[in-house]
Amino acid sequence: MKSKKYGSDYYIYIGHLIYREFEGDKLSPNEQEDLLDWFRESEDSLVLYNELKNRKHVIENLNELNAQYNTEKAIHQVFAALGINDGNKFRYRNRFRFQKAIAAAAAILIFIGGGIFLFRQSSHNAGKQEALLNSSKEITNHNKAILTLANGSKVILDSAKNGQVSKQGNATIIKQNGNLLYHKGVGDDPVVYNTLTTPKGGQFHIVLPDGSNVWLNAASSITYPTVFKGNERRIRLTGEAYFEVTHNRLRPFIVSSGSTAIKVLGTKFNVMAYSDEAQRRTTLVEGRVDVSNGISHQIIRPGQQAITSNRSPSVIIDDKADIEEALAWREGFFKFKNTDIKTIMREVSRWYDIDVEYTAPNLPDHFGGRIDRKIKIEDLIKLLEGNGIYHYRLVGRKLYVLL
């Protein structure tokens, strides 16, 4: 691949080939093969290429991206990288005369403009959400967790074999195809508690004794009884988890996290409650949830998000919550929308098991994008550097964010 002229940034190179082709330049055989390789990476590549040919959609979508993610700086950087002198005259209200250059800029912005973007909607793919182009993948097993039993002993689940892991009273704990299941036996043993913990970079799925499903995100834990007794099903959460709760109107399911309690009968919802985040967010997918902070409570419905924090006595309801953003981790993505760099880095730190250090106290600007969580940390850094505002240096397991 003839990308040395453009440094290590593969996407700048591909964007330049697209720009030249739109200008009518004849590509060399090697360059044509490089462009074909890009097409072969994903069906979305060809969709994107065809989108870029339509200047109306390019303009509309760049306007949308600029409104939401402040891409103007990245556009000017791209123009400079392509050697387009008219870039400093670029204005969002009058860009028809630069349609081919805009197409090239868009091609690169989709890869490096604060994340990986594809156009959200157009006349022929109405309703299609942001898609993701394939990136070089890191083949890593993220299905890992530690089970702490009632007596304090620990079981490393990622290295445990399928079959019976342990027995807690009359409950049998089984690992099956990367999942943890509890089977209730006969008898009336006293209630004991287990804790499931995921490390940084880990995820795990557990089926609780009542049949409810819980998916734990990285750096999270839940504590739960090996059998549910009494008039409620209560568990404790730190970190983040997605729940699909088995319906039982006589025994509400309660998730406790700090001062927040989420009470449900049977539903699907996500709880983000990391200790290093200022807010705890409960996002409802299906059913109905009662969210309390010990002082007040609110009932939320599908598509809403309840926000609690130690700084506010109220439970705040967000009627316009981005459900896709809240559940992106379950689908294998990072998704950010108008998100500050420190919030982004906290999520990156938890997933890649790295520490982050900043060289400046105040870090301006917000970013947005959708990125595959399977890409290597080195590739993620290249994507983040594409916004042109920050530079990053990875030393061992520490990432330095430089202005």
N, C-alpha and C positions, 0 to 999 in steps of 0.2 A: 504494500500500500504506500502510495507516494504522499505521505502526510508529514514528512520532516519539516517542510517549509512552514507548517502551521503548528509546530511543536507537538505535544502529546495529545492535543485536543482533536480527537477523531471527528467530532461533530462539526467543528469549524471547517474541517477539510470537506466533509460531505456537503455542508451548506454552500461552500465555495463552488463545488462541482455543479450543484443545482442552479446557483446563480449564473454561472457561465453558460450552462445549457439553455437557460431562459433567455440569455443574451444572444444566443445563436452561435456561440463558439463551439468548435468541434473538439470533443474530448479525445484524448489519446486512447489507444486500446486498453492500457492499464487503468486509466481513469474510468473508462466505461465499465470495466470489470469491477472496480471498487464500488461504483454506483449500483451495479447489479447485486453485489454482495450485500449492500445496505437494503435493497429491496427484499432480498431473501431472508433477512433477519426476522421479518414479521410482515403479516398481511397489512398491518397498520401503516407500514412504510409507504406502500403504494397508495393507500387511501390518502395519506398526508401529501404525497407528491401531487396527486390529482387535485386536492384541495388548494394547494398553492398556485395552481394554474388559474384559479378563479379569483381575480383581484378583489371582487366584491366581498367574498367570504374572508379573504386575508385581512382586508381593511376592517370589516366588522369585528372579527375576532381579535385583532390586535387592539382595537379600541376597548373591547371587553377585558382583555388581559391587562391593559394599562390601567383601566379603572379599578381593577381588583388587586393587581399585584405590583403596580408602579414599575412597568417594564421599560420606561423611556431610557433610563441609563443604560440598560442592557442593549437596547436598539442602537444607541449611538456607539457603544463599544463594538457591536457587530459591524456597523458601517465602517468603522475605522479598521477593523480586522480584514474587511474585504477590500479596503482601499477605495471606497466610494466617497468622493469628495463632496458630494451633495448632502452627505449625512448631516452636516451641521446646519443645513437649511430645512431639515425635516420637520414638518408640522403635522399633527394628527388630523387637522381639518382639511389639509390639501396634500394628499399623497398619491393621487392617481398618476401623476407624471413619473412617480418612482415605483410603479407597481412591481417591476421585476426585482428591483433592489429590496423592496419590502418583502417580497416572497422569499428572497434569500435570507433576509433578517429573520423572518418568521420561522424558516426552517431551522435556524440555529437557536432561536429563542425557545423553540419547543423542547430542545435538549438542554440548554444551559441557562435559560432565563429564570433563575430562581427555582429550578426543578425541571421535571420532564413534562411538557405539555403537548397535548393534541387539541385540536379545535373541539369545542364542546358540542355545538349544534350547527347544522346547515340545512338547506332545503331538502337535501336528499338523505340526511341521516338524523332527522328531527328526533329529539328525545335521547339521542345517544350521549352518554356521559363521557367525561374525559377518558381517553384510552391511554394505554401505556405502551411505548415501544420497548422491545426487548433490549436488555442490556447484558453485558457480560455477567454471568451468574457465579455466585460463590456457593459451592456445593458444601453445605454445612448442616449438621443435624441440630436443629433448634428445639427438638422435642426432648427437653430435659428438666428434671425437677428432683427435689429431695422430699421424702416423706418422713415426718417426725412422728413416731408412735407415742402412745400414752406414757410409756416408761422412759421416754427421752431418747431412745435409740433411733438411729437414722438409716433410711434406705435410699440409696442413690438409684433413682428409677431409670435413668437413661442407660445404665449398665445392667439393670436387673432383667432376667429372662422372663418371657411370657409364662403365666401361670400364677400360682398362689404366692403372694409377696409376704403376707403375714396373716395372723388371726388375732382379732381384738375382741375378746369376749365371745359372743356368738356371731360376730360379723367376720366374714372372710374377705380379705382384700386381694384382688386379682389384677394383674397387669395383662392387658390383652391388646396387641397391635398398637402399642404406644399410648393406650388409655388406661386409666385407673378406675376400677369398679368395686363397689361395696355390695356384698350379698349378705342379707340378714338371715341368721340361723334361727333355730328354735330355742326358746329360753327367755329369761328376764334378767340379764346381767345389768349391773350398774352402768350408767352412761360414762364413757371415757371419750377424750378428744384427741384428734389427730390434726396435724398441720401439714399442708402441702405448700412448698415454696419453690418458686422458679428463680434461677439466678439471672443476672444480666445476660441477655442474648438467648434466654430460654422461654419456652411456652409449654403448656401442658393442659390436657383435657381430663376431667374427672367426672364420673357419674356418682353422685352422692347417694346415701342409703335410701332416700325417697324416690330415686330415679331422675332427679333434676340434673341437668348437664351444666357444667361450668368450664369455661376455657380461660385459663390464666395467661395474662400477658407477661412480658419480661419483668424481672425484679418485683414479683408480687407474691402474696401468700394468702391462703384462707385457712381458718381454723374451724372445725366442725365436729359434731358428735358422730360416733360410729353408728349410732342409731338415733332417730328422732323420737323423742317421747314428749308427753305433755300436750299442751294446746298450741304450740308454735314450733316452727323449724327455724332456728337462729344460727347464723354463721358469722364469723368476723373476717373482714377483708382489709388488706393493705395493698396498695398498688392498683392494678386494673384487671377486670374480669368481665366476661360476657356470660349472661345467665339465660338458660331456658328452663324455667321452673315448672315442675309438675303441678297441675292444679289440685288443690285440696282446700275447699272453702272452710273446713273446720280447723285447719292448721295453717295459718298464714306463714309465709316464708319471709324471714327478716334478715337483711344484710346490714350489719353494723360496721361502720368505718369511722373511727374517731367519734365525733359528736353527731354524726349523720346516721340515720336509720332509714332503710328503704323497706317498706312493707308491701308484700304482694300476695296474691292468692295463686296465680299461675300466669306467667307472662314471659316475654323476652325483652331483655334490657342490658345495657352496658353501664358499668360503674368505673369511673376513673378517679382514684383517690390516693395518688402518690403523696407521700409526706413532703416531698420537695416542690409540690405544686401548691399555689395559693388557694385554688378552688377545687372542690370535689364536684364532679359532674355525673349525673345520672341521665342517661339517654334512653328513652322508651321506644321500642320497636313495635311491640304488640301487647295488648292488654291494658291494664291500669295499675299505676304505682302511687303509693302514698310516701312522700319524702319528708322527713322531719329532721330538725336540727336540735331538738330538745326544748326549743322555745316556740317555734311555729312549724307549720307543716303545709304542704301543698300536694294536691293530687294532679299528676300529669297524665297526658294521653299520648298515643302514638305520634311520633314526630316532634315531641317536645323534649326539652332538656331542663332538669332541675339543677340549680347551682347553689351550693352551700359553701361557706367559709367561716373561719374563726373570727373574721373581721366584721361580719354582718349577722344581726339577729334574725334576718329574714331568709326564707327560701325563695330564690329568684327563679322565675319561669322564663325560658327562652323559647318563644313560639316559632322562631326561624332558625332553629338549630340545624347545622349541617350533619345529617345522619351519616352520610357517606364518610365524612371526615372522622366522626366519632368511632365508626366501625372499621375504618381502613385497616387497622392492624389485624383484624380477623380475616381480611381478604388478602393479606400479604403486602400491604402498601404503607408508605408514609403519605399522609395527605395534610397539607398545610394551606391555610387561607388567611392572609393578612396576619401572619404569625411572626412574633419577634424572634430574633436569632437565638436568644438564650432558651426560650421554650423549645425551639427546634433542637438545639444541642442537648437538652435534657433527654429528649426522646431518643436521639442518636446515641447518647451515652448509654442509656439502658439497653438498647438493642445490640450495639457493637461491643459492649463491655469495655468502654474506654472512659478515661477522665478528660474533662475539658477545662482549659485554662484560657482566660481572656487577657489581652494585653492592654485593654482600655476599659475604664469603668462604665462609660456610657456608649452603648452600641445602638445606633439609630437604624431606622428602616425595618420594614416588615416584608415578608416573602410568602409566596404561595407556590404550590406545585404538588405533583403526585409522583412518587418514586417507588420502585420495586424494592422491598426490604431484603431481597436476595442478592442485591449487588454488593460487590466488595466495598469495603470502607474507602479504599483508594479511589474507586470510581465515583463514590458518593462525594468525596472531596472535590473532584474535578467538576462535578455538576454544580456544587455549591459555589465554587470559585467563579463560575460563569456569570454570576450576577455583577461581578466587577467591583464589589464594595469591600469584601473581606478576602483575606488570604488565610490559608490553613496549612499547618505543618504538623505532621504526625510523627511523633518520636516514641517508639515503643507502643505503650497503651495510653499515651497522653496526646490529645489533640489541642494544639494551640490555635486560637482564633486571633488573627492579626488584622489591624486596620491598615 
